[in-house]
């Protein structure tokens, strides 16, 4: 991929960025899920427009019909941080530097006050879905249990 398109291919187009995500994130997840019946994610339904329909338990047809558990689906960002502080949960140091959503190094930046918490992901793409492909391809209705 890098030999063909260059090190910073993801800046060239959304298609190139999605190719990069597919190779570096989506394909490895598919391999990691082989032989498993379920997987766990930290998605919250208040994170973005794309995540609004997240349910606590889903049948994940995108990843082979496995059960996908989203225990934080109904939590708010504040509730997560309240829990983190109350239970001394370790966090990524970047969260303290205004990175509410952390992804690949070149694809994440700190957000400014008032910006959406996912605005720092693929920040050079205007008005696009802020997803890498791991959590895309789901139908609005019918994926929840």
N, CA, C and O atoms as a GROMACS GRO file, in nm:
protein
  580
    1UNK      N    1   0.083  -0.118   0.000
    1UNK     CA    2   0.000   0.000   0.000
    1UNK      C    3   0.088   0.125   0.000
    1UNK      O    4   0.068   0.214  -0.082
    2UNK      N    5   0.185   0.131   0.090
    2UNK     CA    6   0.273   0.248   0.098
    2UNK      C    7   0.360   0.256  -0.027
    2UNK      O    8   0.381   0.365  -0.080
    3UNK      N    9   0.411   0.140  -0.074
    3UNK     CA   10   0.494   0.139  -0.194
    3UNK      C   11   0.415   0.192  -0.314
    3UNK      O   12   0.469   0.265  -0.398
    4UNK      N   13   0.289   0.155  -0.322
    4UNK     CA   14   0.206   0.196  -0.436
    4UNK      C   15   0.154   0.339  -0.424
    4UNK      O   16   0.148   0.411  -0.524
    5UNK      N   17   0.115   0.381  -0.303
    5UNK     CA   18   0.046   0.510  -0.287
    5UNK      C   19   0.122   0.613  -0.204
    5UNK      O   20   0.081   0.729  -0.198
    6UNK      N   21   0.231   0.573  -0.139
    6UNK     CA   22   0.307   0.666  -0.056
    6UNK      C   23   0.266   0.659   0.090
    6UNK      O   24   0.160   0.608   0.125
    7UNK      N   25   0.353   0.710   0.176
    7UNK     CA   26   0.335   0.701   0.320
    7UNK      C   27   0.210   0.773   0.370
    7UNK      O   28   0.142   0.725   0.461
    8UNK      N   29   0.178   0.886   0.310
    8UNK     CA   30   0.064   0.967   0.356
    8UNK      C   31  -0.055   0.959   0.262
    8UNK      O   32  -0.124   1.059   0.239
    9UNK      N   33  -0.080   0.841   0.208
    9UNK     CA   34  -0.189   0.822   0.113
    9UNK      C   35  -0.324   0.865   0.166
    9UNK      O   36  -0.411   0.908   0.089
   10UNK      N   37  -0.344   0.856   0.297
   10UNK     CA   38  -0.474   0.886   0.358
   10UNK      C   39  -0.514   1.031   0.340
   10UNK      O   40  -0.633   1.063   0.349
   11UNK      N   41  -0.417   1.121   0.316
   11UNK     CA   42  -0.450   1.262   0.294
   11UNK      C   43  -0.502   1.289   0.152
   11UNK      O   44  -0.562   1.393   0.127
   12UNK      N   45  -0.478   1.196   0.061
   12UNK     CA   46  -0.511   1.218  -0.080
   12UNK      C   47  -0.661   1.213  -0.110
   12UNK      O   48  -0.711   1.293  -0.189
   13UNK      N   49  -0.731   1.120  -0.048
   13UNK     CA   50  -0.875   1.108  -0.071
   13UNK      C   51  -0.936   1.022   0.039
   13UNK      O   52  -0.866   0.949   0.109
   14UNK      N   53  -1.065   1.033   0.053
   14UNK     CA   54  -1.134   0.949   0.151
   14UNK      C   55  -1.118   0.802   0.115
   14UNK      O   56  -1.102   0.718   0.203
   15UNK      N   57  -1.123   0.771  -0.012
   15UNK     CA   58  -1.106   0.632  -0.057
   15UNK      C   59  -0.969   0.579  -0.014
   15UNK      O   60  -0.959   0.467   0.034
   16UNK      N   61  -0.865   0.660  -0.032
   16UNK     CA   62  -0.731   0.618   0.010
   16UNK      C   63  -0.724   0.601   0.162
   16UNK      O   64  -0.662   0.508   0.212
   17UNK      N   65  -0.789   0.692   0.236
   17UNK     CA   66  -0.791   0.680   0.382
   17UNK      C   67  -0.861   0.553   0.423
   17UNK      O   68  -0.814   0.482   0.512
   18UNK      N   69  -0.973   0.522   0.361
   18UNK     CA   70  -1.046   0.400   0.394
   18UNK      C   71  -0.965   0.276   0.358
   18UNK      O   72  -0.974   0.175   0.428
   19UNK      N   73  -0.887   0.281   0.250
   19UNK     CA   74  -0.798   0.170   0.215
   19UNK      C   75  -0.696   0.149   0.325
   19UNK      O   76  -0.671   0.035   0.365
   20UNK      N   77  -0.637   0.256   0.373
   20UNK     CA   78  -0.539   0.249   0.481
   20UNK      C   79  -0.602   0.188   0.606
   20UNK      O   80  -0.544   0.098   0.668
   21UNK      N   81  -0.721   0.236   0.643
   21UNK     CA   82  -0.791   0.182   0.760
   21UNK      C   83  -0.823   0.034   0.741
   21UNK      O   84  -0.810  -0.045   0.835
   22UNK      N   85  -0.864  -0.003   0.622
   22UNK     CA   86  -0.899  -0.143   0.593
   22UNK      C   87  -0.778  -0.233   0.618
   22UNK      O   88  -0.789  -0.337   0.683
   23UNK      N   89  -0.664  -0.193   0.567
   23UNK     CA   90  -0.543  -0.275   0.578
   23UNK      C   91  -0.489  -0.277   0.721
   23UNK      O   92  -0.446  -0.381   0.770
   24UNK      N   93  -0.491  -0.162   0.787
   24UNK     CA   94  -0.427  -0.152   0.919
   24UNK      C   95  -0.518  -0.178   1.038
   24UNK      O   96  -0.470  -0.205   1.148
   25UNK      N   97  -0.651  -0.171   1.018
   25UNK     CA   98  -0.743  -0.187   1.130
   25UNK      C   99  -0.850  -0.293   1.106
   25UNK      O  100  -0.868  -0.384   1.186
   26UNK      N  101  -0.921  -0.280   0.994
   26UNK     CA  102  -1.036  -0.367   0.968
   26UNK      C  103  -0.992  -0.511   0.944
   26UNK      O  104  -1.044  -0.602   1.008
   27UNK      N  105  -0.897  -0.532   0.854
   27UNK     CA  106  -0.850  -0.668   0.827
   27UNK      C  107  -0.792  -0.735   0.952
   27UNK      O  108  -0.822  -0.851   0.978
   28UNK      N  109  -0.708  -0.665   1.030
   28UNK     CA  110  -0.658  -0.728   1.154
   28UNK      C  111  -0.770  -0.764   1.251
   28UNK      O  112  -0.762  -0.867   1.319
   29UNK      N  113  -0.877  -0.682   1.259
   29UNK     CA  114  -0.989  -0.716   1.346
   29UNK      C  115  -1.056  -0.845   1.297
   29UNK      O  116  -1.087  -0.933   1.377
   30UNK      N  117  -1.077  -0.855   1.167
   30UNK     CA  118  -1.138  -0.978   1.113
   30UNK      C  119  -1.056  -1.101   1.153
   30UNK      O  120  -1.112  -1.203   1.193
   31UNK      N  121  -0.924  -1.090   1.142
   31UNK     CA  122  -0.837  -1.203   1.181
   31UNK      C  123  -0.847  -1.230   1.331
   31UNK      O  124  -0.851  -1.345   1.373
   32UNK      N  125  -0.850  -1.125   1.411
   32UNK     CA  126  -0.856  -1.142   1.557
   32UNK      C  127  -0.987  -1.206   1.602
   32UNK      O  128  -0.990  -1.276   1.703
   33UNK      N  129  -1.094  -1.182   1.528
   33UNK     CA  130  -1.225  -1.236   1.565
   33UNK      C  131  -1.246  -1.381   1.522
   33UNK      O  132  -1.344  -1.445   1.563
   34UNK      N  133  -1.156  -1.433   1.439
   34UNK     CA  134  -1.171  -1.572   1.392
   34UNK      C  135  -1.182  -1.666   1.512
   34UNK      O  136  -1.100  -1.661   1.604
   35UNK      N  137  -1.283  -1.752   1.508
   35UNK     CA  138  -1.303  -1.850   1.613
   35UNK      C  139  -1.376  -1.799   1.736
   35UNK      O  140  -1.402  -1.876   1.829
   36UNK      N  141  -1.411  -1.671   1.738
   36UNK     CA  142  -1.482  -1.614   1.853
   36UNK      C  143  -1.631  -1.601   1.822
   36UNK      O  144  -1.670  -1.584   1.706
   37UNK      N  145  -1.712  -1.610   1.925
   37UNK     CA  146  -1.856  -1.597   1.910
   37UNK      C  147  -1.906  -1.455   1.936
   37UNK      O  148  -2.015  -1.418   1.894
   38UNK      N  149  -1.824  -1.375   2.006
   38UNK     CA  150  -1.867  -1.241   2.045
   38UNK      C  151  -1.745  -1.149   2.054
   38UNK      O  152  -1.631  -1.195   2.064
   39UNK      N  153  -1.773  -1.020   2.052
   39UNK     CA  154  -1.667  -0.922   2.077
   39UNK      C  155  -1.727  -0.801   2.147
   39UNK      O  156  -1.848  -0.782   2.148
   40UNK      N  157  -1.640  -0.720   2.205
   40UNK     CA  158  -1.678  -0.609   2.290
   40UNK      C  159  -1.623  -0.479   2.232
   40UNK      O  160  -1.509  -0.474   2.188
   41UNK      N  161  -1.706  -0.376   2.233
   41UNK     CA  162  -1.658  -0.245   2.188
   41UNK      C  163  -1.696  -0.139   2.291
   41UNK      O  164  -1.778  -0.164   2.380
   42UNK      N  165  -1.637  -0.022   2.280
   42UNK     CA  166  -1.666   0.088   2.370
   42UNK      C  167  -1.751   0.195   2.306
   42UNK      O  168  -1.750   0.310   2.350
   43UNK      N  169  -1.827   0.160   2.202
   43UNK     CA  170  -1.911   0.259   2.134
   43UNK      C  171  -2.017   0.317   2.228
   43UNK      O  172  -2.073   0.247   2.312
   44UNK      N  173  -2.041   0.447   2.210
   44UNK     CA  174  -2.151   0.515   2.279
   44UNK      C  175  -2.242   0.576   2.174
   44UNK      O  176  -2.195   0.628   2.073
   45UNK      N  177  -2.371   0.571   2.197
   45UNK     CA  178  -2.465   0.623   2.098
   45UNK      C  179  -2.462   0.775   2.088
   45UNK      O  180  -2.514   0.831   1.991
   46UNK      N  181  -2.404   0.844   2.186
   46UNK     CA  182  -2.399   0.991   2.179
   46UNK      C  183  -2.271   1.043   2.114
   46UNK      O  184  -2.249   1.164   2.110
   47UNK      N  185  -2.185   0.954   2.064
   47UNK     CA  186  -2.057   0.998   2.009
   47UNK      C  187  -2.070   1.067   1.873
   47UNK      O  188  -1.994   1.159   1.842
   48UNK      N  189  -2.165   1.023   1.794
   48UNK     CA  190  -2.177   1.079   1.660
   48UNK      C  191  -2.310   1.040   1.598
   48UNK      O  192  -2.382   0.954   1.649
   49UNK      N  193  -2.341   1.106   1.487
   49UNK     CA  194  -2.462   1.075   1.411
   49UNK      C  195  -2.459   0.929   1.366
   49UNK      O  196  -2.562   0.861   1.372
   50UNK      N  197  -2.344   0.881   1.323
   50UNK     CA  198  -2.331   0.744   1.275
   50UNK      C  199  -2.352   0.641   1.386
   50UNK      O  200  -2.391   0.528   1.357
   51UNK      N  201  -2.329   0.678   1.509
   51UNK     CA  202  -2.337   0.584   1.620
   51UNK      C  203  -2.469   0.593   1.697
   51UNK      O  204  -2.488   0.523   1.797
   52UNK      N  205  -2.558   0.677   1.652
   52UNK     CA  206  -2.685   0.700   1.721
   52UNK      C  207  -2.765   0.571   1.745
   52UNK      O  208  -2.832   0.560   1.847
   53UNK      N  209  -2.760   0.476   1.653
   53UNK     CA  210  -2.841   0.355   1.664
   53UNK      C  211  -2.771   0.239   1.735
   53UNK      O  212  -2.823   0.128   1.736
   54UNK      N  213  -2.654   0.264   1.793
   54UNK     CA  214  -2.582   0.158   1.865
   54UNK      C  215  -2.669   0.103   1.978
   54UNK      O  216  -2.730   0.178   2.054
   55UNK      N  217  -2.673  -0.027   1.987
   55UNK     CA  218  -2.749  -0.097   2.091
   55UNK      C  219  -2.651  -0.170   2.183
   55UNK      O  220  -2.540  -0.202   2.141
   56UNK      N  221  -2.689  -0.196   2.308
   56UNK     CA  222  -2.598  -0.267   2.400
   56UNK      C  223  -2.558  -0.406   2.351
   56UNK      O  224  -2.446  -0.451   2.375
   57UNK      N  225  -2.650  -0.474   2.283
   57UNK     CA  226  -2.620  -0.607   2.228
   57UNK      C  227  -2.669  -0.608   2.083
   57UNK      O  228  -2.784  -0.574   2.055
   58UNK      N  229  -2.580  -0.649   1.993
   58UNK     CA  230  -2.615  -0.654   1.852
   58UNK      C  231  -2.568  -0.786   1.792
   58UNK      O  232  -2.473  -0.848   1.840
   59UNK      N  233  -2.635  -0.828   1.686
   59UNK     CA  234  -2.584  -0.937   1.605
   59UNK      C  235  -2.505  -0.868   1.493
   59UNK      O  236  -2.561  -0.795   1.412
   60UNK      N  237  -2.376  -0.893   1.491
   60UNK     CA  238  -2.284  -0.823   1.402
   60UNK      C  239  -2.267  -0.900   1.272
   60UNK      O  240  -2.176  -0.981   1.258
   61UNK      N  241  -2.357  -0.874   1.177
   61UNK     CA  242  -2.350  -0.941   1.047
   61UNK      C  243  -2.226  -0.898   0.969
   61UNK      O  244  -2.175  -0.974   0.887
   62UNK      N  245  -2.178  -0.778   0.994
   62UNK     CA  246  -2.058  -0.728   0.926
   62UNK      C  247  -1.937  -0.815   0.960
   62UNK      O  248  -1.848  -0.833   0.877
   63UNK      N  249  -1.936  -0.869   1.081
   63UNK     CA  250  -1.824  -0.952   1.126
   63UNK      C  251  -1.869  -1.095   1.150
   63UNK      O  252  -1.838  -1.153   1.254
   64UNK      N  253  -1.941  -1.151   1.056
   64UNK     CA  254  -1.971  -1.294   1.059
   64UNK      C  255  -2.086  -1.338   1.148
   64UNK      O  256  -2.093  -1.455   1.183
   65UNK      N  257  -2.175  -1.249   1.185
   65UNK     CA  258  -2.290  -1.287   1.267
   65UNK      C  259  -2.258  -1.307   1.414
   65UNK      O  260  -2.335  -1.369   1.487
   66UNK      N  261  -2.143  -1.255   1.457
   66UNK     CA  262  -2.107  -1.265   1.598
   66UNK      C  263  -2.192  -1.170   1.682
   66UNK      O  264  -2.251  -1.075   1.631
   67UNK      N  265  -2.196  -1.198   1.811
   67UNK     CA  266  -2.258  -1.105   1.904
   67UNK      C  267  -2.159  -0.991   1.927
   67UNK      O  268  -2.040  -1.015   1.951
   68UNK      N  269  -2.207  -0.869   1.921
   68UNK     CA  270  -2.124  -0.752   1.949
   68UNK      C  271  -2.183  -0.684   2.072
   68UNK      O  272  -2.299  -0.642   2.071
   69UNK      N  273  -2.104  -0.675   2.176
   69UNK     CA  274  -2.146  -0.615   2.302
   69UNK      C  275  -2.094  -0.472   2.308
   69UNK      O  276  -1.975  -0.447   2.290
   70UNK      N  277  -2.184  -0.379   2.334
   70UNK     CA  278  -2.152  -0.237   2.346
   70UNK      C  279  -2.202  -0.189   2.483
   70UNK      O  280  -2.302  -0.118   2.490
   71UNK      N  281  -2.133  -0.226   2.591
   71UNK     CA  282  -2.186  -0.197   2.725
   71UNK      C  283  -2.198  -0.048   2.757
   71UNK      O  284  -2.271  -0.011   2.850
   72UNK      N  285  -2.129   0.037   2.683
   72UNK     CA  286  -2.135   0.181   2.708
   72UNK      C  287  -2.234   0.251   2.615
   72UNK      O  288  -2.242   0.374   2.615
   73UNK      N  289  -2.310   0.176   2.538
   73UNK     CA  290  -2.401   0.233   2.437
   73UNK      C  291  -2.488   0.344   2.494
   73UNK      O  292  -2.506   0.447   2.428
   74UNK      N  293  -2.542   0.327   2.612
   74UNK     CA  294  -2.632   0.426   2.671
   74UNK      C  295  -2.564   0.526   2.762
   74UNK      O  296  -2.630   0.609   2.823
   75UNK      N  297  -2.433   0.519   2.773
   75UNK     CA  298  -2.360   0.611   2.860
   75UNK      C  299  -2.330   0.741   2.787
   75UNK      O  300  -2.319   0.743   2.664
   76UNK      N  301  -2.316   0.849   2.863
   76UNK     CA  302  -2.269   0.976   2.809
   76UNK      C  303  -2.119   0.986   2.833
   76UNK      O  304  -2.062   0.909   2.911
   77UNK      N  305  -2.057   1.080   2.767
   77UNK     CA  306  -1.914   1.104   2.789
   77UNK      C  307  -1.889   1.135   2.937
   77UNK      O  308  -1.794   1.084   2.996
   78UNK      N  309  -1.975   1.218   2.996
   78UNK     CA  310  -1.959   1.254   3.136
   78UNK      C  311  -1.968   1.132   3.226
   78UNK      O  312  -1.889   1.118   3.320
   79UNK      N  313  -2.062   1.043   3.199
   79UNK     CA  314  -2.076   0.923   3.281
   79UNK      C  315  -1.950   0.836   3.273
   79UNK      O  316  -1.906   0.780   3.373
   80UNK      N  317  -1.892   0.826   3.155
   80UNK     CA  318  -1.768   0.750   3.139
   80UNK      C  319  -1.659   0.811   3.227
   80UNK      O  320  -1.592   0.740   3.302
   81UNK      N  321  -1.641   0.944   3.218
   81UNK     CA  322  -1.536   1.008   3.296
   81UNK      C  323  -1.563   1.002   3.446
   81UNK      O  324  -1.470   0.990   3.525
   82UNK      N  325  -1.688   1.010   3.485
   82UNK     CA  326  -1.721   0.994   3.627
   82UNK      C  327  -1.679   0.856   3.675
   82UNK      O  328  -1.622   0.842   3.783
   83UNK      N  329  -1.707   0.755   3.596
   83UNK     CA  330  -1.669   0.617   3.630
   83UNK      C  331  -1.516   0.602   3.634
   83UNK      O  332  -1.462   0.543   3.727
   84UNK      N  333  -1.449   0.657   3.534
   84UNK     CA  334  -1.302   0.650   3.527
   84UNK      C  335  -1.241   0.709   3.654
   84UNK      O  336  -1.152   0.648   3.714
   85UNK      N  337  -1.288   0.825   3.695
   85UNK     CA  338  -1.234   0.891   3.814
   85UNK      C  339  -1.272   0.816   3.942
   85UNK      O  340  -1.188   0.802   4.032
   86UNK      N  341  -1.394   0.770   3.952
   86UNK     CA  342  -1.440   0.700   4.073
   86UNK      C  343  -1.368   0.568   4.095
   86UNK      O  344  -1.353   0.523   4.208
   87UNK      N  345  -1.324   0.504   3.985
   87UNK     CA  346  -1.264   0.372   3.995
   87UNK      C  347  -1.117   0.368   3.954
   87UNK      O  348  -1.060   0.261   3.935
   88UNK      N  349  -1.056   0.485   3.939
   88UNK     CA  350  -0.914   0.496   3.903
   88UNK      C  351  -0.877   0.411   3.782
   88UNK      O  352  -0.777   0.339   3.783
   89UNK      N  353  -0.958   0.419   3.679
   89UNK     CA  354  -0.933   0.345   3.556
   89UNK      C  355  -0.821   0.416   3.479
   89UNK      O  356  -0.829   0.536   3.455
   90UNK      N  357  -0.718   0.342   3.439
   90UNK     CA  358  -0.610   0.404   3.360
   90UNK      C  359  -0.664   0.452   3.224
   90UNK      O  360  -0.751   0.387   3.166
   91UNK      N  361  -0.613   0.562   3.176
   91UNK     CA  362  -0.656   0.616   3.047
   91UNK      C  363  -0.535   0.652   2.963
   91UNK      O  364  -0.423   0.662   3.013
   92UNK      N  365  -0.558   0.672   2.836
   92UNK     CA  366  -0.454   0.718   2.744
   92UNK      C  367  -0.419   0.861   2.782
   92UNK      O  368  -0.509   0.944   2.800
   93UNK      N  369  -0.291   0.892   2.793
   93UNK     CA  370  -0.246   1.026   2.832
   93UNK      C  371  -0.294   1.134   2.736
   93UNK      O  372  -0.305   1.251   2.775
   94UNK      N  373  -0.324   1.099   2.612
   94UNK     CA  374  -0.370   1.198   2.515
   94UNK      C  375  -0.507   1.256   2.551
   94UNK      O  376  -0.539   1.367   2.510
   95UNK      N  377  -0.586   1.183   2.628
   95UNK     CA  378  -0.717   1.237   2.668
   95UNK      C  379  -0.699   1.366   2.746
   95UNK      O  380  -0.781   1.457   2.732
   96UNK      N  381  -0.596   1.377   2.826
   96UNK     CA  382  -0.570   1.499   2.904
   96UNK      C  383  -0.519   1.613   2.816
   96UNK      O  384  -0.509   1.727   2.862
   97UNK      N  385  -0.486   1.583   2.691
   97UNK     CA  386  -0.437   1.685   2.597
   97UNK      C  387  -0.542   1.716   2.490
   97UNK      O  388  -0.508   1.755   2.378
   98UNK      N  389  -0.669   1.700   2.525
   98UNK     CA  390  -0.782   1.732   2.438
   98UNK      C  391  -0.796   1.639   2.318
   98UNK      O  392  -0.838   1.681   2.210
   99UNK      N  393  -0.761   1.512   2.337
   99UNK     CA  394  -0.787   1.409   2.238
   99UNK      C  395  -0.896   1.318   2.293
   99UNK      O  396  -0.865   1.214   2.351
  100UNK      N  397  -1.024   1.355   2.277
  100UNK     CA  398  -1.129   1.268   2.330
  100UNK      C  399  -1.146   1.140   2.250
  100UNK      O  400  -1.202   1.042   2.300
  101UNK      N  401  -1.097   1.138   2.125
  101UNK     CA  402  -1.103   1.020   2.040
  101UNK      C  403  -0.964   0.997   1.984
  101UNK      O  404  -0.911   1.082   1.911
  102UNK      N  405  -0.905   0.884   2.016
  102UNK     CA  406  -0.766   0.857   1.978
  102UNK      C  407  -0.763   0.745   1.876
  102UNK      O  408  -0.817   0.636   1.898
  103UNK      N  409  -0.700   0.772   1.764
  103UNK     CA  410  -0.681   0.672   1.660
  103UNK      C  411  -0.535   0.669   1.620
  103UNK      O  412  -0.447   0.688   1.704
  104UNK      N  413  -0.507   0.645   1.493
  104UNK     CA  414  -0.370   0.644   1.443
  104UNK      C  415  -0.309   0.783   1.461
  104UNK      O  416  -0.380   0.884   1.457
  105UNK      N  417  -0.178   0.789   1.481
  105UNK     CA  418  -0.112   0.916   1.508
  105UNK      C  419  -0.138   1.023   1.402
  105UNK      O  420  -0.178   1.134   1.438
  106UNK      N  421  -0.119   0.996   1.273
  106UNK     CA  422  -0.142   1.104   1.176
  106UNK      C  423  -0.290   1.135   1.154
  106UNK      O  424  -0.324   1.238   1.095
  107UNK      N  425  -0.377   1.047   1.201
  107UNK     CA  426  -0.520   1.062   1.173
  107UNK      C  427  -0.598   1.119   1.291
  107UNK      O  428  -0.721   1.123   1.288
  108UNK      N  429  -0.528   1.162   1.396
  108UNK     CA  430  -0.592   1.217   1.515
  108UNK      C  431  -0.526   1.349   1.551
  108UNK      O  432  -0.405   1.366   1.535
  109UNK      N  433  -0.607   1.441   1.600
  109UNK     CA  434  -0.554   1.567   1.652
  109UNK      C  435  -0.638   1.606   1.773
  109UNK      O  436  -0.748   1.554   1.793
  110UNK      N  437  -0.585   1.697   1.852
  110UNK     CA  438  -0.662   1.750   1.964
  110UNK      C  439  -0.780   1.828   1.910
  110UNK      O  440  -0.773   1.884   1.800
  111UNK      N  441  -0.888   1.832   1.985
  111UNK     CA  442  -1.004   1.911   1.944
  111UNK      C  443  -1.004   2.044   2.020
  111UNK      O  444  -0.951   2.055   2.130
  112UNK      N  445  -1.066   2.142   1.959
  112UNK     CA  446  -1.079   2.272   2.021
  112UNK      C  447  -1.206   2.274   2.105
  112UNK      O  448  -1.298   2.196   2.082
  113UNK      N  449  -1.210   2.363   2.202
  113UNK     CA  450  -1.330   2.376   2.286
  113UNK      C  451  -1.452   2.402   2.198
  113UNK      O  452  -1.449   2.487   2.109
  114UNK      N  453  -1.557   2.328   2.224
  114UNK     CA  454  -1.681   2.343   2.149
  114UNK      C  455  -1.692   2.252   2.028
  114UNK      O  456  -1.800   2.236   1.972
  115UNK      N  457  -1.580   2.191   1.986
  115UNK     CA  458  -1.586   2.098   1.874
  115UNK      C  459  -1.643   1.964   1.919
  115UNK      O  460  -1.633   1.927   2.036
  116UNK      N  461  -1.701   1.893   1.826
  116UNK     CA  462  -1.749   1.758   1.849
  116UNK      C  463  -1.631   1.671   1.891
  116UNK      O  464  -1.519   1.692   1.845
  117UNK      N  465  -1.656   1.574   1.978
  117UNK     CA  466  -1.545   1.493   2.029
  117UNK      C  467  -1.477   1.409   1.921
  117UNK      O  468  -1.364   1.365   1.942
  118UNK      N  469  -1.540   1.386   1.808
  118UNK     CA  470  -1.476   1.310   1.700
  118UNK      C  471  -1.421   1.400   1.590
  118UNK      O  472  -1.377   1.351   1.487
  119UNK      N  473  -1.423   1.532   1.611
  119UNK     CA  474  -1.373   1.626   1.511
  119UNK      C  475  -1.223   1.610   1.486
  119UNK      O  476  -1.174   1.647   1.380
  120UNK      N  477  -1.151   1.555   1.582
  120UNK     CA  478  -1.008   1.536   1.566
  120UNK      C  479  -0.969   1.413   1.486
  120UNK      O  480  -0.851   1.393   1.458
  121UNK      N  481  -1.066   1.331   1.450
  121UNK     CA  482  -1.038   1.214   1.368
  121UNK      C  483  -1.052   1.253   1.222
  121UNK      O  484  -1.150   1.317   1.184
  122UNK      N  485  -0.956   1.217   1.140
  122UNK     CA  486  -0.956   1.248   0.997
  122UNK      C  487  -0.999   1.393   0.976
  122UNK      O  488  -1.087   1.424   0.896
  123UNK      N  489  -0.934   1.480   1.051
  123UNK     CA  490  -0.966   1.621   1.060
  123UNK      C  491  -0.959   1.695   0.927
  123UNK      O  492  -1.020   1.801   0.914
  124UNK      N  493  -0.887   1.644   0.830
  124UNK     CA  494  -0.876   1.710   0.699
  124UNK      C  495  -0.996   1.680   0.610
  124UNK      O  496  -1.014   1.744   0.506
  125UNK      N  497  -1.079   1.582   0.650
  125UNK     CA  498  -1.199   1.548   0.573
  125UNK      C  499  -1.315   1.631   0.628
  125UNK      O  500  -1.353   1.617   0.744
  126UNK      N  501  -1.371   1.714   0.545
  126UNK     CA  502  -1.484   1.794   0.591
  126UNK      C  503  -1.614   1.719   0.566
  126UNK      O  504  -1.631   1.654   0.463
  127UNK      N  505  -1.704   1.731   0.661
  127UNK     CA  506  -1.839   1.677   0.646
  127UNK      C  507  -1.844   1.530   0.606
  127UNK      O  508  -1.925   1.490   0.522
  128UNK      N  509  -1.758   1.449   0.666
  128UNK     CA  510  -1.762   1.307   0.634
  128UNK      C  511  -1.777   1.224   0.760
  128UNK      O  512  -1.755   1.273   0.871
  129UNK      N  513  -1.815   1.100   0.742
  129UNK     CA  514  -1.827   1.007   0.853
  129UNK      C  515  -1.692   0.993   0.922
  129UNK      O  516  -1.589   0.982   0.855
  130UNK      N  517  -1.692   0.994   1.052
  130UNK     CA  518  -1.567   0.981   1.126
  130UNK      C  519  -1.553   0.837   1.176
  130UNK      O  520  -1.542   0.812   1.296
  131UNK      N  521  -1.554   0.743   1.083
  131UNK     CA  522  -1.541   0.602   1.114
  131UNK      C  523  -1.430   0.543   1.029
  131UNK      O  524  -1.404   0.589   0.918
  132UNK      N  525  -1.364   0.440   1.083
  132UNK     CA  526  -1.254   0.377   1.012
  132UNK      C  527  -1.297   0.258   0.928
  132UNK      O  528  -1.226   0.217   0.836
  133UNK      N  529  -1.412   0.203   0.957
  133UNK     CA  530  -1.458   0.084   0.887
  133UNK      C  531  -1.487  -0.030   0.981
  133UNK      O  532  -1.560  -0.123   0.944
  134UNK      N  533  -1.432  -0.027   1.101
  134UNK     CA  534  -1.457  -0.133   1.198
  134UNK      C  535  -1.604  -0.131   1.240
  134UNK      O  536  -1.665  -0.236   1.258
  135UNK      N  537  -1.659  -0.012   1.254
  135UNK     CA  538  -1.796   0.002   1.302
  135UNK      C  539  -1.892   0.054   1.195
  135UNK      O  540  -1.989   0.122   1.227
  136UNK      N  541  -1.865   0.022   1.069
  136UNK     CA  542  -1.954   0.068   0.962
  136UNK      C  543  -2.016  -0.051   0.890
  136UNK      O  544  -1.972  -0.165   0.905
  137UNK      N  545  -2.118  -0.023   0.812
  137UNK     CA  546  -2.184  -0.126   0.734
  137UNK      C  547  -2.304  -0.186   0.801
  137UNK      O  548  -2.360  -0.285   0.754
  138UNK      N  549  -2.347  -0.125   0.912
  138UNK     CA  550  -2.462  -0.174   0.985
  138UNK      C  551  -2.587  -0.105   0.936
  138UNK      O  552  -2.584   0.011   0.897
  139UNK      N  553  -2.697  -0.177   0.940
  139UNK     CA  554  -2.826  -0.116   0.905
  139UNK      C  555  -2.875  -0.037   1.024
  139UNK      O  556  -2.848  -0.073   1.139
  140UNK      N  557  -2.948   0.071   0.998
  140UNK     CA  558  -3.006   0.154   1.104
  140UNK      C  559  -3.094   0.071   1.196
  140UNK      O  560  -3.084   0.081   1.318
  141UNK      N  561  -3.179  -0.011   1.137
  141UNK     CA  562  -3.275  -0.090   1.216
  141UNK      C  563  -3.242  -0.237   1.207
  141UNK      O  564  -3.183  -0.282   1.108
  142UNK      N  565  -3.278  -0.310   1.309
  142UNK     CA  566  -3.272  -0.454   1.302
  142UNK      C  567  -3.142  -0.519   1.349
  142UNK      O  568  -3.136  -0.642   1.354
  143UNK      N  569  -3.039  -0.442   1.384
  143UNK     CA  570  -2.916  -0.506   1.428
  143UNK      C  571  -2.916  -0.532   1.578
  143UNK      O  572  -2.836  -0.612   1.626
  144UNK      N  573  -3.004  -0.465   1.652
  144UNK     CA  574  -3.008  -0.484   1.796
  144UNK      C  575  -3.090  -0.605   1.836
  144UNK      O  576  -3.172  -0.656   1.759
  145UNK      N  577  -3.066  -0.650   1.956
  145UNK     CA  578  -3.140  -0.764   2.008
  145UNK      C  579  -3.240  -0.713   2.110
  145UNK      O  580  -3.315  -0.792   2.168
   0.00000   0.00000   0.00000
